[in-house]
Structure formats: structure tokens, C-alpha cells
Amino acid sequence: MIDLLWLALSIAIIILLIVQVKLHPAMSLIIGTVFLGLTLQIPLPELADATAGGFGNLMAGIGLSVGFGIILGQLLSDSGGAKVIARTVVGLTSERFSMYGLAAAAFLLSIPVFYDVTFVILVPLAIPIAREANKPLPLAIGSVALGAGVAHTLVPPTPNPLAAGSIMGFETGTMMIAGSIVGFIALIAAVYVYSWILPKIWKPAADIDKEVAFESEDAEEKNAPGFFLSILPLLVPVILILSGTVWLMFEDEQPAWLQFIGNQHIALLLGALIAYAVAAKALNREERDESANTAVRHAGVVLLITGAGGALGGVIRAGGLEETIASSVDAMGGNYLLALLVCYCVGAAFRVAVGSGTVASITTLTIMASVAPAVGIHPVWVTMACLGGALTLGHINDSGFWVTAKLPGFTLTGGLKTYTLAQSITGFFVLILALVGATIIPMGT
């Protein structure tokens, strides 16, 4: 069991470098990975190969997909299509269910768009909706935070859930189906519970810092695409990816043409091309190129961190730690409920320590990759527990926390009661649904 202690020490080094030394998460992950390899006594040439191989294998699985997905989302945002989708979804609900509509809009919008961008788009919309529906502003802000958080964490093509399939060994289509269903159910339950809790703890004198930064909803862009065109770049890759998963439910093998168009890289390339064409209604060629370039810059940072997590996984496999972790799970008596709870707690601990949901998710998934076969359940449920934990307890060391707190004019305690509380409730429901899913459908297809 000394190897598990070395793993714990390497994780502590990673956290220390990120939190105290303020070193970039990708560099911190690689340093912790090399330290782990040295303590496991992996020969130096093999350690170098395992580190680079783990990085490269994960990038081969998700690199293009993440890049195309981020380009798609950036074009959708810059063209005004994201706002059109948000207004349309919210407009489908009545005043009574307006908070569910806001959360659903944030959920849908955050599938292709980063959390911070989703929040900035929806805050000007949330404020007048809260006033018209006679709902507290922090309730509207929390609804946006939980909807955007759960979609960004569970539904591809955002990096965390997209990497999950490659790390855990199952199809992206499976993650898309499970993440959408689990995420949306968790969203509905979380809005209900959050709406009950928040009024009991919100103290305006302590939780509001100043007047809100946005007084009214932004005017709609004159040349923004309509709802159908706006959502088309998202629907096409989803349909293509799911088509292969659905086909395998009825047939043993996919035809070659379906394997090609259902490949996540090809599907998301087509989605990005459609987004580029749709954005032409609002942006000229130079503006679209700049939008794509901005997305590529963002993608580089995300991919570097994600790939570094893959490097850690490569060294874990090379050092035989997968079998050690699986044996430790066996020592629990093969109790999958306890194993999922451990996955959730590890994800939450990483989120508290490092702040970044991406770092917390990728690292937890990498460490827990061998749990599913050890307890005899489908790896998608282990993934849900890990990601549910990584969604929980984001606080002041997370950039999303400050965006959520400062744009509406809340204090630190106001941010804790909106961003932290709302997303933690959602993460808890994701865990509950993972436990239920593993009980009802232990292996799946």
C-alpha cells in the first residue's frame, strides 16, 4: 500500500504547487506526475515515455473535438445566437416557472459555451425576469449558476465530459445521453431545493455589495441569427454522435459511413463549420476569423491542462497503480455505493483545494479509472460521481465564483450563497442519481 501513499503525496505536491506556489496547473500536474513515477521506481526512459504517451493518447482521443467545440461555442456567442437561444428557452416558461426556464437556458447554452461566457450572456436577461416574476435576484443568479455549471461539467463537448469517455473507456454518445439526462434531472431538483433554501439564508445587508452592474436586458443584436439557425450548430454534432450509439443498440457493428460521420471529431468539425456559416449573418469574415482565433487561444490552455491529467494517468498505468486502486476497492467488499461515494468525495476535495473544475474533474477521473470494473458497474456511473464531486464546493479560488458574485453586485457571502451553494446542491443530486443509476442499470450497453 506504500504506492498509494506515494500517489497521495504526489497529489499533495500538485495542490501545493497550484495553490501556494501559484504555478500553472498543467506544469504542476506534470511535476507531480514525474515525482510519482520516480517514487514508483519506473525506469527513467519508461517514465518519460509514459508521461508523453499519456498526454498524447488523451489528446488523440479528445484534442480536435475540444478545439472544434470551443470554436463552435465562441462563434455562437459572438454572433448573438447564444442570446437568441437563451431568450427563446426562457420565453417558453411562465412566471411561476421562470427560474426553471433560466436554469434550462443556462444548461442548454453552457453545453457549447464556457461558464463565464454563459453567465455574462444571461445576467442581463435574469435581472428583468426576476423583477417581472417577483423573484429574488439571487435566486435568478443561482439558477443560472447551477444550470450552467451542471451542463459544463456533464455534457459533451465541453472538456471534462468529453475527456471522461477516453479516460474511462466508453463512447462519447453514452456520456452525451447519460450526462444530459442526469444533468437535467439534477437541475430540476436543485432549482426546487435551492428556491426553498435561499430565502431562509439570504441577508441583503451582508450579501449585497452594491447596485447591480446590469440594469436591463441588453438589446438584441440586429443581425443575430434566428433560433433554428442558432441551435443548428449544436444539434447537428449531437445527432451525428448519438446516431452511432443508437445504431449499436440494435446492430453489432456500425457501417463505415456511420462510423465516419458519427466520429466525434468529424461531427464537431461539421458543427463548427455550420456555426461559421450561421455567424456570417452577424459577423464579417475578419470578425469570424478573430472569433475562431480567440477560441483557439482558450482551447490551448484547456487542452494543456487536460493533457497533463492524461500524463498522470499514463504514469499511474505504467506504475501498476490501477491494479492497486482496484484492489483497495475490492477491500471495501466490492461495495459500489461506497466506491461512488469515495469518488464524489475525492472530486469535491480537489475542487476545494485547487478551485478549477477542469483540474478537479480530470485528476479525479484519472485516479478513479479502475474503480468501475472492480465493483462491477458501468464506468459512466463512476464518471458521474467524480464529476458531481468536482462540481461541488467551488469557492474563492475559482474564477467562476468571482464572475458570479461581482457582476450582480454581491459580496463574498453573497457569492457563497449563489455560486457555491447552488452548484453544490446540483453536484449532490448528480451523486444521488449516479447511485440510483448504478443500482438500476449496473452495466448498461
BANUTI-513105 format. One line per 2 residues: number of its first residue (from 0); their letters; for each residue y, z, x of C-alpha. Coordinates in Angstrom, 3 decimals. Layout:
BEGIN
NUM) a) Y/Z/X  ...
//
This chain:
BEGIN
0) mi) 0.000/0.000/0.000  2.271/0.032/3.063
2) dl) 3.051/-3.624/2.327  4.654/-2.638/-0.986
4) lw) 6.818/-0.164/0.883  7.966/-2.956/3.193
6) la) 8.786/-5.044/0.111  10.803/-2.157/-1.342
8) ls) 12.654/-1.730/1.965  13.449/-5.453/2.179
10) ia) 14.827/-5.328/-1.367  16.945/-2.314/-0.410
12) ii) 18.302/-4.296/2.563  19.172/-7.236/0.288
14) il) 21.018/-4.950/-2.126  22.820/-3.146/0.705
16) li) 23.995/-6.409/2.246  25.295/-7.706/-1.093
18) vq) 26.893/-4.503/-2.367  28.139/-2.740/0.780
20) vk) 28.490/-5.443/3.430  29.721/-7.991/0.831
22) lh) 27.559/-10.692/2.405  26.850/-13.781/0.307
24) pa) 23.766/-13.242/-1.917  21.979/-16.291/-0.507
26) ms) 22.358/-15.080/3.087  21.376/-11.558/2.043
28) li) 18.216/-12.852/0.382  17.222/-14.845/3.472
30) ig) 17.817/-11.869/5.804  15.720/-9.632/3.535
32) tv) 13.059/-12.346/3.416  12.861/-12.613/7.210
34) fl) 12.705/-8.816/7.514  9.821/-8.735/5.038
36) gl) 7.950/-11.426/6.961  8.384/-9.569/10.235
38) tl) 7.145/-6.279/8.797  4.150/-8.051/7.245
40) qi) 3.415/-9.367/10.744  3.442/-13.009/9.722
42) pl) 3.458/-15.139/12.925  6.965/-16.367/13.651
44) pe) 6.264/-20.114/13.241  4.500/-19.427/9.933
46) la) 7.367/-17.187/8.823  9.883/-19.956/9.431
48) da) 7.685/-22.461/7.562  7.098/-20.059/4.650
50) ta) 10.824/-19.370/4.307  11.815/-23.025/4.376
52) gg) 8.808/-24.046/2.290  9.550/-21.508/-0.435
54) fg) 13.139/-22.725/-0.596  12.129/-26.381/-0.636
56) nl) 9.347/-26.024/-3.193  11.623/-24.341/-5.709
58) ma) 14.378/-26.896/-5.110  11.868/-29.714/-5.616
60) gi) 10.999/-28.175/-8.964  14.486/-27.481/-10.316
62) gl) 17.206/-28.761/-7.944  18.018/-32.052/-9.667
64) sv) 17.620/-30.521/-13.120  20.086/-27.711/-12.431
66) gf) 22.596/-30.165/-10.948  22.386/-32.584/-13.868
68) gi) 22.529/-29.721/-16.370  25.704/-28.315/-14.809
70) il) 27.340/-31.763/-14.757  26.417/-32.191/-18.434
72) gq) 27.981/-28.848/-19.337  31.162/-29.450/-17.306
74) ll) 31.772/-32.827/-18.944  31.117/-31.312/-22.359
76) sd) 33.679/-28.596/-21.649  36.388/-30.784/-20.098
78) sg) 36.192/-33.432/-22.833  36.740/-30.871/-25.611
80) ga) 33.273/-31.445/-27.038  32.299/-27.816/-26.441
82) kv) 35.147/-26.602/-28.660  34.127/-29.063/-31.363
84) ia) 30.576/-27.688/-31.331  31.856/-24.108/-31.474
86) rt) 34.233/-24.733/-34.392  31.555/-26.602/-36.329
88) vv) 28.903/-23.902/-35.923  31.306/-21.079/-36.813
90) gl) 32.562/-23.064/-39.807  29.043/-23.079/-41.302
92) ts) 29.180/-19.312/-41.928  31.095/-17.247/-44.490
94) er) 33.498/-14.433/-43.618  30.722/-11.913/-44.211
96) fs) 28.531/-13.530/-41.578  31.331/-14.688/-39.295
98) my) 30.148/-12.542/-36.370  26.702/-14.130/-36.569
100) gl) 28.410/-17.530/-36.572  30.415/-16.639/-33.466
102) aa) 27.313/-15.377/-31.683  25.381/-18.512/-32.691
104) aa) 28.213/-20.737/-31.442  28.217/-18.876/-28.120
106) fl) 24.418/-19.183/-27.963  24.459/-22.945/-28.518
108) ls) 27.429/-23.537/-26.238  26.040/-21.467/-23.356
110) ip) 22.826/-23.488/-23.129  24.543/-26.178/-21.033
112) vf) 27.785/-24.328/-20.118  28.329/-21.354/-17.781
114) yd) 29.004/-17.961/-19.383  32.599/-17.707/-18.133
116) vt) 33.485/-21.156/-19.479  31.853/-20.426/-22.839
118) fv) 33.808/-17.193/-23.132  37.152/-18.812/-22.292
120) il) 36.500/-21.531/-24.878  35.535/-19.098/-27.637
122) vp) 38.054/-16.271/-27.194  40.934/-18.237/-28.802
124) la) 38.581/-19.043/-31.686  37.225/-15.493/-32.008
126) ip) 40.623/-13.826/-32.444  41.754/-15.629/-35.640
128) ia) 38.221/-15.455/-37.066  38.176/-11.671/-36.599
130) re) 41.563/-11.383/-38.342  40.628/-13.637/-41.255
132) an) 37.301/-11.861/-41.787  38.928/-8.421/-41.368
134) kp) 36.565/-7.608/-38.496  37.465/-5.590/-35.374
136) lp) 38.414/-7.808/-32.438  35.987/-6.053/-30.039
138) la) 33.148/-6.837/-32.443  34.021/-10.529/-32.224
140) ig) 34.285/-10.351/-28.430  30.951/-8.520/-28.147
142) sv) 29.295/-11.087/-30.418  30.452/-13.881/-28.122
144) al) 29.263/-11.936/-25.059  25.775/-11.318/-26.397
146) ga) 25.312/-14.847/-27.733  26.437/-16.491/-24.500
148) gv) 24.520/-14.025/-22.341  21.143/-14.439/-24.007
150) ah) 21.265/-18.253/-24.070  22.385/-18.460/-20.443
152) tl) 19.528/-16.143/-19.483  16.673/-17.526/-21.589
154) vp) 17.207/-21.181/-22.493  16.989/-24.102/-20.002
156) pt) 18.723/-25.988/-18.423  20.652/-23.001/-17.055
158) pn) 19.250/-21.990/-13.631  17.424/-18.728/-14.460
160) pl) 15.105/-20.003/-17.221  14.755/-23.385/-15.526
162) aa) 13.510/-21.706/-12.364  11.184/-19.443/-14.362
164) gs) 8.678/-22.185/-15.096  8.474/-23.222/-11.450
166) im) 8.113/-19.642/-10.231  5.684/-18.505/-12.937
168) gf) 3.713/-21.737/-13.249  4.271/-23.092/-16.755
170) et) 6.047/-26.030/-18.376  9.814/-26.167/-18.909
172) gt) 9.158/-27.173/-22.522  7.300/-23.917/-23.080
174) mm) 10.271/-21.971/-21.718  12.609/-24.001/-23.902
176) ia) 10.642/-23.197/-27.063  9.976/-19.548/-26.265
178) gs) 13.478/-18.916/-24.895  15.158/-20.461/-27.928
180) iv) 13.032/-18.578/-30.461  13.064/-15.216/-28.678
182) gf) 16.741/-15.564/-27.772  17.886/-16.432/-31.280
184) ia) 15.875/-13.660/-32.945  17.193/-11.190/-30.362
186) li) 20.715/-12.461/-31.065  20.465/-11.850/-34.821
188) aa) 19.017/-8.367/-34.324  21.564/-7.494/-31.635
190) vy) 24.574/-8.534/-33.737  23.304/-6.350/-36.591
192) vy) 22.777/-3.291/-34.379  25.953/-3.865/-32.376
194) sw) 28.004/-4.152/-35.574  26.685/-0.724/-36.589
196) il) 27.207/0.993/-33.223  30.584/-0.360/-32.095
198) pk) 32.835/1.118/-34.840  31.422/4.559/-34.064
200) iw) 32.360/4.477/-30.369  35.440/2.233/-30.157
202) kp) 38.604/4.180/-29.338  41.681/1.886/-29.342
204) aa) 43.825/4.333/-27.372  41.347/4.346/-24.491
206) di) 39.717/0.927/-24.799  42.704/-1.416/-25.280
208) dk) 44.918/-2.037/-22.267  47.495/-4.479/-23.621
210) ev) 48.075/-7.144/-26.221  45.511/-9.904/-26.215
212) af) 46.113/-12.838/-23.924  45.488/-15.322/-26.732
214) es) 47.430/-15.060/-29.975  45.940/-18.014/-31.804
216) ed) 43.284/-20.660/-31.579  44.004/-23.480/-29.185
218) ae) 44.901/-26.759/-30.809  42.029/-29.194/-30.930
220) ek) 42.173/-31.943/-28.333  43.455/-35.176/-29.839
222) na) 40.725/-37.378/-28.381  37.841/-34.909/-28.408
224) pg) 34.508/-36.433/-29.498  33.077/-35.563/-32.904
226) ff) 30.311/-33.045/-33.450  27.430/-35.515/-33.332
228) ls) 28.623/-37.149/-30.120  29.403/-33.749/-28.600
230) il) 25.931/-32.359/-29.179  24.078/-35.596/-28.345
232) pl) 24.011/-34.994/-24.537  22.289/-31.662/-25.200
234) lv) 19.883/-32.859/-27.889  18.502/-35.863/-26.008
236) pv) 17.069/-33.985/-22.984  15.794/-31.177/-25.215
238) il) 13.919/-33.654/-27.416  12.526/-35.555/-24.419
240) il) 11.312/-32.432/-22.621  9.772/-30.971/-25.775
242) sg) 8.052/-34.252/-26.646  5.677/-33.843/-23.711
244) tv) 4.917/-30.218/-24.588  4.260/-31.110/-28.246
246) wl) 2.033/-34.066/-27.240  -0.212/-31.766/-25.201
248) mf) -0.782/-29.611/-28.286  -2.749/-32.495/-29.810
250) ed) -3.942/-34.540/-26.830  -5.424/-33.616/-23.452
252) eq) -3.191/-35.923/-21.428  0.250/-37.498/-21.778
254) pa) 0.671/-41.275/-21.399  2.540/-42.349/-18.268
256) wl) 5.711/-43.393/-20.130  5.949/-39.977/-21.819
258) qf) 5.370/-38.156/-18.551  8.301/-40.118/-17.137
260) ig) 10.896/-39.653/-19.888  9.710/-36.094/-20.589
262) nq) 10.116/-35.090/-16.954  12.906/-32.511/-16.866
264) hi) 14.766/-34.314/-14.066  14.783/-37.657/-15.893
266) al) 15.595/-36.057/-19.261  18.573/-34.157/-17.862
268) ll) 19.762/-37.215/-15.924  19.866/-39.107/-19.236
270) ga) 21.697/-36.170/-20.844  24.287/-36.163/-18.048
272) li) 24.769/-39.942/-18.374  25.270/-39.592/-22.126
274) ay) 27.766/-36.771/-21.502  29.601/-39.032/-19.070
276) av) 29.802/-41.775/-21.714  30.825/-39.398/-24.517
278) aa) 33.551/-37.850/-22.342  35.143/-41.304/-21.962
280) ka) 36.770/-40.749/-25.361  38.920/-37.948/-23.936
282) ln) 38.871/-38.447/-20.149  39.584/-41.452/-17.967
284) re) 37.285/-42.431/-15.114  39.081/-40.348/-12.490
286) er) 39.056/-37.260/-14.741  35.353/-37.657/-15.426
288) de) 34.650/-38.040/-11.722  36.654/-34.893/-10.987
290) sa) 34.771/-33.036/-13.728  31.448/-34.088/-12.195
292) nt) 32.656/-33.102/-8.720  33.654/-29.664/-9.994
294) av) 30.186/-29.263/-11.484  28.535/-30.247/-8.197
296) rh) 30.567/-27.605/-6.337  29.399/-24.951/-8.808
298) ag) 25.829/-26.237/-8.625  25.754/-25.883/-4.844
300) vv) 26.364/-22.137/-4.985  23.822/-21.614/-7.757
302) ll) 21.153/-23.693/-6.029  21.649/-21.916/-2.710
304) it) 21.080/-18.519/-4.331  18.148/-19.790/-6.389
306) ga) 16.526/-21.450/-3.399  16.902/-18.270/-1.351
308) gg) 14.946/-16.497/-4.064  12.296/-19.179/-3.655
310) al) 12.198/-18.450/0.076  11.448/-14.810/-0.713
312) gg) 8.615/-15.976/-2.941  7.229/-18.145/-0.150
314) vi) 7.055/-15.190/2.229  5.550/-12.953/-0.466
316) ra) 2.751/-15.501/-0.893  2.296/-16.053/2.850
318) gg) 2.022/-12.298/3.436  -0.579/-11.801/0.688
320) le) 1.744/-9.605/-1.372  0.915/-11.460/-4.600
322) et) -2.611/-10.029/-4.454  -1.260/-6.589/-3.561
324) ia) 1.094/-6.594/-6.541  -1.715/-7.828/-8.805
326) ss) -3.968/-5.015/-7.525  -1.214/-2.499/-8.272
328) vd) -1.047/-3.812/-11.816  -4.828/-3.513/-12.078
330) am) -4.419/0.129/-11.093  -2.496/0.563/-14.360
332) gg) -5.735/-0.280/-16.157  -4.590/-3.820/-16.949
334) ny) -2.130/-2.427/-19.496  0.100/-5.410/-20.235
336) ll) 2.562/-3.321/-22.261  3.187/-1.061/-19.287
338) al) 3.356/-4.076/-16.955  6.019/-5.754/-19.116
340) lv) 7.998/-2.535/-19.245  7.907/-2.379/-15.432
342) cy) 9.131/-5.992/-15.238  12.015/-5.154/-17.569
344) cv) 12.998/-2.063/-15.571  12.902/-3.944/-12.262
346) ga) 15.160/-6.651/-13.706  17.591/-4.054/-15.061
348) af) 17.630/-2.187/-11.737  18.523/-5.375/-9.868
350) rv) 21.282/-6.175/-12.393  22.815/-2.717/-11.968
352) av) 22.616/-2.950/-8.189  23.833/-6.478/-7.439
354) gs) 25.751/-7.472/-10.588  24.735/-11.131/-10.533
356) gt) 22.370/-12.017/-13.353  21.141/-15.013/-11.348
358) va) 20.196/-12.908/-8.329  18.596/-10.262/-10.551
360) si) 16.610/-12.845/-12.512  15.342/-14.951/-9.618
362) tt) 14.400/-11.962/-7.466  12.586/-10.169/-10.289
364) lt) 10.689/-13.304/-11.312  9.680/-13.901/-7.693
366) im) 8.342/-10.375/-7.233  6.522/-10.291/-10.582
368) as) 4.998/-13.805/-10.411  1.431/-12.469/-10.069
370) va) 1.595/-9.985/-12.955  0.578/-12.305/-15.808
372) pa) -2.916/-13.239/-14.538  -3.522/-9.625/-13.525
374) vg) -3.046/-8.378/-17.102  -4.361/-11.469/-18.899
376) ih) -1.246/-12.685/-20.740  0.768/-15.895/-20.711
378) pv) 3.390/-15.848/-17.936  6.125/-16.694/-20.442
380) wv) 5.980/-13.096/-21.733  6.317/-11.695/-18.223
382) tm) 9.262/-14.052/-17.774  10.889/-12.772/-20.972
384) ac) 10.526/-9.164/-19.856  12.006/-9.926/-16.418
386) lg) 14.923/-11.887/-17.855  15.507/-9.315/-20.590
388) ga) 15.899/-6.693/-17.889  18.226/-8.934/-15.876
390) lt) 20.401/-9.323/-18.992  20.775/-5.548/-19.260
392) lg) 23.435/-3.237/-17.819  25.857/-5.734/-16.296
394) hi) 28.975/-3.792/-15.319  31.966/-3.719/-12.960
396) nd) 30.218/-5.526/-10.071  29.719/-8.585/-12.311
398) sg) 32.429/-11.257/-12.651  31.451/-11.847/-16.282
400) fw) 32.343/-8.235/-17.047  35.953/-8.691/-15.966
402) vt) 36.347/-12.003/-17.780  35.112/-10.335/-20.973
404) ak) 37.312/-7.258/-20.530  40.574/-8.754/-19.309
406) lp) 41.039/-11.896/-21.407  41.132/-9.923/-24.707
408) gf) 43.170/-7.151/-23.040  40.562/-4.358/-22.848
410) tl) 40.302/-1.502/-20.369  37.268/-0.774/-18.216
412) tg) 35.753/1.341/-21.011  36.506/-1.451/-23.453
414) gl) 34.581/-3.847/-21.238  31.638/-1.466/-21.079
416) kt) 31.596/-1.264/-24.883  31.736/-5.028/-25.338
418) yt) 30.113/-6.855/-22.433  27.733/-4.158/-21.142
420) la) 26.652/-2.652/-24.456  26.325/-5.956/-26.335
422) qs) 24.212/-7.659/-23.691  22.107/-4.543/-23.069
424) it) 21.200/-4.351/-26.754  20.218/-8.011/-26.631
426) gf) 18.136/-7.510/-23.480  16.303/-4.629/-25.133
428) fv) 15.393/-6.815/-28.118  14.168/-9.514/-25.730
430) li) 11.796/-6.909/-24.251  10.587/-5.871/-27.713
432) la) 9.915/-9.496/-28.634  8.078/-10.042/-25.334
434) lv) 5.839/-7.055/-26.107  5.191/-8.341/-29.627
436) ga) 4.585/-11.894/-28.389  2.139/-10.771/-25.705
438) ti) 0.219/-8.821/-28.363  0.084/-11.603/-30.959
440) ip) -0.232/-14.620/-28.643  -1.531/-13.263/-25.340
442) mg) -2.354/-16.579/-23.667  -0.869/-19.377/-25.792
444) t) -1.301/-23.004/-24.879
//
